[in-house]
Amino acid sequence: MFGSLFGKSVLAFVYRCSGAVVTFAFGICFARMMSIEEYGALVSLMTFGLIASTIGLAGQQLRVLREVPVFAARKDYAAIGSIVAERVHVVCLGSISATMIALLIFVAADGRGGIFGRWEHSASLLLILPLALIEMQSSLGRTLGSVNMALLPKDVLWRLIIILLGGALFAVYGHPLQAADVLVIATGVLVLLIAMQQVHLQHLTEGHRLLTTAVMRSRERISDVLSTSAPFWVTSVATVSFGAIDIVIVSVIVGPESGGYYYAANRLALLLDFFLATFCVPAAPLIARLFDEGRRTEITRVMSGATLAAFAAVLGGVVAFALVGKIALMAFGPHFVRAHGVLMVLSIGMWVSTYFGVGSIALNMTGHERAAMNIMVITSVLGIVAMVGATWLFGIWGTAVIIAIVWVANRAWMAAHIYAAEGIDITATTMLLTIARRAIRMAA
């Protein structure tokens, strides 16, 4: 079991690295193929679409991760199909509703300037439903043990194909790209990837067509689904919103140009998080199954070891950014070197927060989704309020400091809660103590 987990973690790490390279290339390529204003608008609108799609998901991707693993182990695809039917039904209705609500923002901002004041930018609304559906496919792939389906399409292929098509458009017309054009390309690529993944999904489930028949088969009342999904929904929305809304806040308060600089520093700093994030891809279903079997000690051993390894790796990343961070930022353009200080603030915050592990996954996979919701809501709301004030007063420096503080506070609180409630240590502490005891015994 743990050998399989290690193998899948390595594969997930490879895909995350590939995704990081593609994301980096995405930022560099479009920074050079667009004006800084259009580039800032593009990354802000894509972030806006991601947040809206997360709202439309209504937490169903987390419910799939929590509910399906036990049936996947038995290969009970009929039961999986029943679960997925309810989840996808809610996702479709939720995403359409989120799109309509987001449209009202463009209506209200029409003619007032900013990223929402131009109608062509409403092309970002096309992303909402496809992003939600591909996230559902990814979660289902994780529960079925397919790292390929979980990460390859949305983390690697999506941006890679956008780069290729955007580069071809730039080469043909020879003038800077517009954000709206890239958004349309991004939507078309998503639709193509969703269709391709359906073939792979049908292969994994031995011919069962889970997503294509889901909406027609759903019989559960939407009100009942939303009631039981509320903690997962709020947690996922708060996680993605707080993880992405900083870019939108900077673009709105300081301007698209500063949004572009901040985005470059933010994307580089977030590369440090994929050490833990890759482990969580195959580990989340395993944690749910181990918890249901009462094997808490094994959860501690697996989580603490992974956290310590990630903590050491992120420290190396922080040192690398301190030494060559300016060179990395200059890849976006010569002016982006101004964001090096912001990059270091975010990197140090990420390193400290890594010590406390990934509490959101641990809480949601062990029946403590309401605790995860409460912690995420409190830290996110307070963080956003503080971020608005800090950005208004200090620009992107203020944004970076608040983000770093909230990262640490959020993960520390979650780690403390699951330890108090279940005796499960997801921080690096247990593994550090184990290593120290072994060293002392060997020295003696």
C-alpha positions in Angstrom: 0.0 0.0 0.0 2.7 2.5 1.0 4.9 1.4 -1.9 2.0 2.3 -4.2 1.5 5.6 -2.4 5.2 6.4 -2.9 5.1 5.6 -6.6 2.0 7.7 -7.2 3.5 10.5 -5.1 6.6 10.4 -7.3 4.5 10.5 -10.5 2.4 13.3 -9.0 5.7 15.2 -8.2 6.8 14.8 -11.9 3.5 16.2 -13.1 3.6 19.0 -10.6 7.1 19.9 -11.7 5.9 19.8 -15.3 2.9 21.9 -14.4 5.1 24.4 -12.6 7.4 24.7 -15.7 4.4 25.1 -18.0 2.8 27.7 -15.6 6.1 29.5 -15.5 6.4 29.4 -19.3 2.7 30.5 -19.6 3.5 33.6 -17.5 6.7 34.4 -19.4 5.2 33.8 -22.9 2.1 35.9 -22.4 4.0 38.6 -20.5 6.0 39.0 -23.7 3.1 38.6 -26.2 0.9 41.1 -24.4 1.1 44.6 -23.0 1.5 44.7 -19.2 -2.1 46.1 -18.9 -3.6 43.2 -21.0 -1.4 40.7 -19.2 -2.5 41.9 -15.8 -6.1 41.7 -17.0 -5.6 38.2 -18.3 -4.2 36.7 -15.1 -6.8 38.6 -13.0 -9.7 37.4 -15.1 -8.5 33.8 -15.2 -8.3 34.0 -11.4 -11.8 35.4 -11.3 -13.0 32.5 -13.4 -11.3 30.0 -11.1 -12.9 31.5 -8.1 -16.4 31.5 -9.7 -16.0 27.9 -10.8 -15.1 26.9 -7.3 -18.3 28.5 -6.1 -20.2 26.6 -8.7 -18.6 23.3 -7.6 -20.4 23.6 -4.3 -17.8 21.4 -2.6 -18.8 18.4 -4.7 -15.2 17.6 -5.6 -14.3 17.1 -1.9 -17.4 15.0 -1.4 -16.3 12.7 -4.2 -12.8 12.4 -2.5 -14.4 11.5 0.8 -17.2 9.2 -0.4 -15.9 7.3 -3.4 -12.6 5.6 -2.2 -14.4 2.8 -0.2 -16.4 1.9 -3.3 -13.4 2.3 -5.7 -11.5 -0.3 -3.6 -14.4 -2.8 -4.2 -14.8 -1.7 -7.9 -18.4 -1.0 -7.2 -19.0 1.2 -10.2 -22.7 1.2 -9.9 -22.5 2.8 -6.4 -19.8 5.2 -7.7 -22.1 6.2 -10.6 -24.9 6.9 -8.2 -22.7 9.2 -6.1 -21.2 11.0 -9.1 -24.7 11.5 -10.6 -25.7 13.6 -7.6 -22.5 15.5 -7.5 -22.3 16.5 -11.2 -26.0 17.5 -11.2 -25.2 20.0 -8.4 -22.0 21.2 -10.2 -23.9 22.0 -13.4 -26.6 23.9 -11.7 -24.1 25.7 -9.4 -21.8 26.6 -12.2 -24.6 28.1 -14.4 -25.8 30.1 -11.4 -22.3 31.3 -10.7 -22.0 32.4 -14.3 -25.2 34.4 -14.2 -24.2 36.1 -10.9 -20.7 36.9 -12.3 -22.4 38.4 -15.4 -24.1 40.9 -13.1 -20.6 42.2 -12.1 -19.8 43.1 -15.7 -23.2 44.7 -16.1 -22.7 46.9 -13.0 -19.2 47.8 -13.9 -19.9 48.6 -17.6 -18.1 51.8 -18.7 -16.5 52.4 -15.3 -13.0 51.2 -16.3 -11.0 48.4 -14.6 -10.9 44.8 -15.6 -14.7 44.4 -15.3 -15.5 47.6 -17.2 -14.9 46.2 -20.7 -17.5 43.8 -22.2 -14.9 41.8 -24.1 -13.5 40.7 -20.7 -16.8 38.9 -20.0 -15.3 36.1 -22.1 -13.8 34.9 -18.8 -17.4 33.7 -17.9 -17.0 31.0 -20.5 -14.4 29.3 -18.2 -16.6 28.7 -15.2 -18.5 25.5 -16.2 -15.6 23.8 -18.0 -13.3 24.5 -15.1 -15.8 23.0 -12.7 -16.3 19.9 -14.8 -12.6 19.2 -15.3 -12.0 19.6 -11.5 -14.7 16.9 -11.0 -13.0 14.6 -13.4 -9.7 15.2 -11.6 -11.2 14.3 -8.2 -12.8 11.2 -9.6 -9.5 10.2 -11.2 -7.8 10.6 -7.8 -10.3 8.3 -6.1 -9.8 5.7 -8.9 -6.1 5.8 -8.5 -5.2 7.6 -11.7 -2.6 10.3 -11.1 -2.6 10.9 -14.9 -6.2 11.9 -14.9 -5.9 13.9 -11.7 -3.1 16.1 -12.9 -2.0 15.8 -16.5 -4.9 17.5 -18.3 -5.6 20.5 -16.0 -2.2 21.1 -14.6 0.0 20.5 -17.7 -1.8 20.2 -21.0 -4.3 23.0 -20.5 -1.7 25.8 -20.3 0.7 24.1 -22.7 -1.9 24.0 -25.5 -2.9 27.6 -24.7 0.7 28.7 -25.1 1.0 26.9 -28.4 -2.3 28.3 -29.8 -1.6 31.8 -28.4 1.9 31.8 -29.9 0.5 30.8 -33.3 -2.0 33.6 -33.1 0.7 36.1 -32.2 2.9 34.8 -35.0 0.2 35.1 -37.6 -1.1 38.6 -36.7 2.1 40.1 -35.4 0.5 42.4 -32.8 0.1 42.0 -29.0 -2.6 39.6 -27.9 -5.8 40.8 -26.2 -6.9 39.2 -23.0 -10.3 38.3 -24.5 -8.7 36.3 -27.3 -6.7 34.2 -24.9 -9.7 33.6 -22.7 -11.6 32.2 -25.7 -8.7 29.9 -26.5 -8.5 28.8 -22.9 -12.2 27.8 -22.9 -11.9 25.9 -26.2 -8.9 23.9 -24.9 -10.8 23.0 -21.7 -13.8 21.6 -23.6 -11.4 19.5 -25.7 -9.6 18.1 -22.7 -12.9 17.3 -20.9 -14.0 15.3 -24.0 -10.7 13.4 -24.1 -10.8 12.6 -20.4 -14.2 11.0 -20.8 -12.6 8.3 -22.9 -10.0 7.6 -20.2 -12.6 7.7 -17.5 -14.7 5.1 -19.3 -11.6 2.9 -19.5 -10.9 3.2 -15.8 -14.5 2.3 -14.8 -14.7 -0.7 -17.2 -17.1 0.8 -19.6 -19.3 2.8 -17.2 -20.1 6.3 -18.5 -20.2 8.2 -15.2 -20.3 11.8 -16.1 -22.2 11.8 -19.3 -25.2 10.2 -17.8 -24.9 11.9 -14.3 -27.4 14.7 -14.7 -30.1 12.5 -16.1 -29.8 9.9 -13.3 -29.8 12.4 -10.4 -32.8 12.0 -8.1 -31.6 13.6 -4.8 -33.1 16.9 -3.9 -30.8 19.8 -4.4 -31.6 21.3 -1.0 -30.5 18.0 0.7 -27.3 17.9 -1.3 -26.4 21.5 -0.5 -27.1 21.0 3.2 -24.7 18.1 3.5 -22.2 19.7 1.2 -22.1 23.1 2.9 -18.8 22.5 4.9 -17.0 21.2 1.8 -18.4 24.0 -0.3 -17.4 26.8 2.1 -13.9 25.3 2.7 -13.2 24.9 -1.0 -14.5 28.3 -1.9 -12.5 30.0 0.9 -9.3 28.0 0.0 -9.4 29.0 -3.7 -10.7 32.5 -3.1 -8.1 33.4 -0.6 -5.4 31.7 -2.6 -6.3 33.7 -5.7 -8.2 36.8 -4.6 -4.9 38.6 -3.7 -4.2 39.0 -7.4 -7.6 40.5 -8.1 -7.3 42.9 -5.1 -3.9 44.1 -6.3 -5.2 44.7 -9.8 -8.3 46.5 -8.6 -6.7 48.7 -5.9 -3.2 49.3 -7.3 -3.7 48.6 -11.0 -3.2 45.9 -13.6 0.5 46.7 -13.9 1.2 46.0 -10.3 -1.1 43.0 -10.6 1.3 41.7 -13.3 4.3 42.2 -11.1 2.6 40.6 -8.1 1.4 37.7 -10.1 4.9 36.8 -11.2 6.2 36.8 -7.6 3.1 34.9 -6.4 3.4 32.2 -9.0 7.1 31.6 -8.2 6.4 31.4 -4.5 3.6 29.0 -5.0 6.0 26.6 -6.7 7.3 25.8 -3.3 4.0 24.4 -2.2 3.9 21.6 -4.7 6.1 19.4 -2.6 3.2 18.8 -0.2 0.6 19.2 -2.8 1.9 16.3 -4.9 1.8 14.0 -1.9 -1.9 15.0 -1.2 -3.0 13.8 -4.7 -2.7 10.1 -3.9 -2.8 10.5 -0.1 -6.3 12.1 0.3 -8.2 8.9 -0.6 -5.8 6.8 1.5 -6.3 9.0 4.5 -10.0 8.7 4.3 -9.8 4.9 4.1 -7.2 4.6 7.0 -9.4 6.8 9.2 -12.5 4.7 8.5 -10.4 1.7 9.5 -9.2 3.4 12.7 -5.5 3.4 11.7 -4.6 6.8 13.1 -1.0 6.0 13.9 -0.4 5.2 10.3 -1.9 8.5 9.2 0.5 10.3 11.6 3.5 8.4 10.3 2.7 9.0 6.6 1.7 12.7 7.1 4.5 13.7 9.4 7.2 12.1 7.2 5.9 13.8 4.1 5.6 17.2 5.9 9.3 17.0 7.1 10.5 16.1 3.7 8.6 19.0 2.2 9.8 21.4 4.9 13.4 20.6 4.0 12.8 20.9 0.3 11.0 24.2 0.6 14.0 25.6 2.6 16.2 24.8 -0.4 13.8 26.7 -2.6 13.8 29.7 -0.4 17.6 29.8 -0.5 17.5 29.4 -4.3 15.1 32.3 -4.6 17.3 34.5 -2.4 20.3 33.8 -4.7 18.8 33.7 -8.2 15.2 35.0 -7.7 15.9 38.2 -9.6 17.0 36.2 -12.6 13.9 34.1 -12.4 11.7 37.2 -12.3 13.6 38.8 -15.2 12.4 35.9 -17.4 9.0 37.6 -17.3 10.6 40.8 -18.4 13.3 43.2 -17.2 10.9 45.3 -15.1 9.6 42.3 -13.1 12.8 42.3 -11.0 11.1 44.9 -8.9 9.0 42.1 -7.3 12.0 40.3 -5.8 11.4 41.5 -2.3 7.8 40.5 -2.5 8.9 37.0 -3.8 11.1 36.6 -0.7 8.3 37.6 1.8 5.9 35.1 0.2 8.6 32.3 0.0 9.5 32.6 3.7 5.8 32.5 4.6 5.3 29.4 2.5 8.3 27.7 4.2 7.1 28.4 7.7 3.6 27.2 6.9 4.9 24.0 5.4 6.0 22.8 8.8 2.4 22.4 9.9 1.3 20.2 7.0 -1.9 20.3 5.0 -4.6 20.5 7.5 -7.5 21.1 5.1 -7.0 17.7 3.5 -6.6 15.9 6.8 -9.6 17.5 8.4 -11.9 16.9 5.3 -10.8 13.3 5.0 -11.4 12.5 8.7 -14.9 13.8 9.3 -13.9 17.2 10.6 -15.1 19.2 7.6 -17.0 21.7 9.7 -13.9 22.5 11.7 -12.0 23.0 8.4 -14.8 25.3 7.2 -14.7 27.4 10.4 -11.0 27.8 10.3 -10.9 28.6 6.6 -13.7 31.2 6.9 -12.3 33.0 9.9 -8.7 33.2 8.6 -9.9 34.0 5.0 -12.3 36.8 6.0 -9.8 38.4 8.4 -7.1 38.0 5.9 -9.0 39.6 3.1 -10.0 42.5 5.2 -6.4 43.0 6.3 -5.2 42.5 2.8 -7.4 45.3 1.4 -6.1 47.7 4.0 -2.5 46.7 3.6 -2.7 46.8 -0.2 -4.3 50.3 0.0 -1.5 51.6 2.3 1.6 49.7 1.2 0.8 48.3 -2.3 2.0 44.8 -3.2 4.4 44.7 -0.2 1.4 44.9 2.2 -0.4 42.2 0.2 2.6 39.8 0.5 3.0 40.3 4.2 -0.7 39.6 5.0 -0.7 36.5 2.7 2.4 35.1 4.4 0.9 35.6 7.9 -2.4 34.0 7.0 -0.7 31.0 5.4 1.1 30.2 8.7 -1.9 30.9 10.9 -4.3 28.8 8.9 -2.1 25.7 8.7 -1.0 25.9 12.4 -4.6 26.2 13.6 -5.7 23.2 11.5 -2.8 21.1 12.7 -3.6 21.9 16.3 -7.3 21.1 15.8 -6.8 17.6 14.3 -4.2 16.8 16.9 -6.5 17.8 19.8 -9.5 16.0 18.3 -7.9 12.7 16.9 -4.4 12.6 18.2 -3.1 12.7 14.6 0.0 14.8 14.1 0.3 16.1 10.6 3.2 18.5 11.4 6.9 17.6 11.0 7.2 17.3 14.8 6.6 13.5 15.2 9.1 12.6 12.5 11.7 15.1 13.8 11.4 13.5 17.3 11.7 10.0 15.8 14.9 10.9 14.0 16.3 12.6 17.1 15.6 9.5 19.2 17.3 7.2 16.7 20.3 9.6 16.5 20.6 9.5 20.3 20.4 5.7 20.4 23.1 5.4 17.7 25.3 7.9 19.5 24.9 6.0 22.8 
